[in-house]
Amino acid sequence: MTVVRYERRGPVAVVTMNRPEYRNAQNSAMTYALDEAFYRAVADDEVKVIVLAGEGGHFSAGHDIGTPGRDAHVTFERRASLWWDHVGKEGAESRFARESEVYLGMCRRWREIPKPTIAMVQGACIAGGLMLAWVCDLIVASDDAFFADPVVRMGIPGVEYFAHPWVMPPRIAKEFLYTGDRMPARRAYEVGMVNRVVARDELETETFALAERIAAMPRLGLALTKKAVNQAEDLQGMHAGMDSVFGLHHLAHAHNAETSADSLAGMDPKSMKAAADGS
């Protein structure tokens, strides 16, 4: 199965995560395929807007921490950073290099894509799924979508692309992280994290109508406007803040590795779901 599909709909490129049987959990194959798809869309002069979607009932359940297709120890061609290949290394030489490349590095580069990007979100958008939605310029969510970052249950202060205090007010971000609770799409709209909430059966129509409206604007104007807003966020400390939290994130991994079963504090998809369900 192709883990990421790419298609053109006029001036809109559609990049679709395609592991619906695992709620589009992101293994390395998917992440590197997303990178290739985004490069393809940027290189195509006919593409004005990029839509990121997830096949099936859910946008993305996050990073793959337990499916049969988990491939954290497989080497892929690397372009996100200058870190060495993590495969065959131990300790921080492996984990820090991999997450600098695949998680923080790629997300930062995708945020800087010089074309407008829209996340079309339905169902679950959890942890690593948040990172993919947050790097997009706009988020259109179905009324059944929900957002969550439950990794504090692992003793980890949020996902690697730590945009929380910039995509929502700081006190809301603290509640979001402290509880690990699901934030419904309507609440995400109220706090400014989501641009639009629409009925599930209207999600695709509404998203592409917005994309085509944006596509009518001048390409350079869109690129410069995107850069202007991103620069404003960085002047508010977003880039430096992420660097500082990335260090805390890896401190948590190291602590878990020393004091529990593994760097994820022994948690897996089943135990994380059980904790979320209160069972």
Order of alpha helices (4+ residues) and beta strands (2+ residues): beta-beta-alpha-beta-alpha-alpha-beta-beta-alpha-beta-beta-alpha-alpha-beta-alpha-beta-alpha-alpha-alpha-alpha
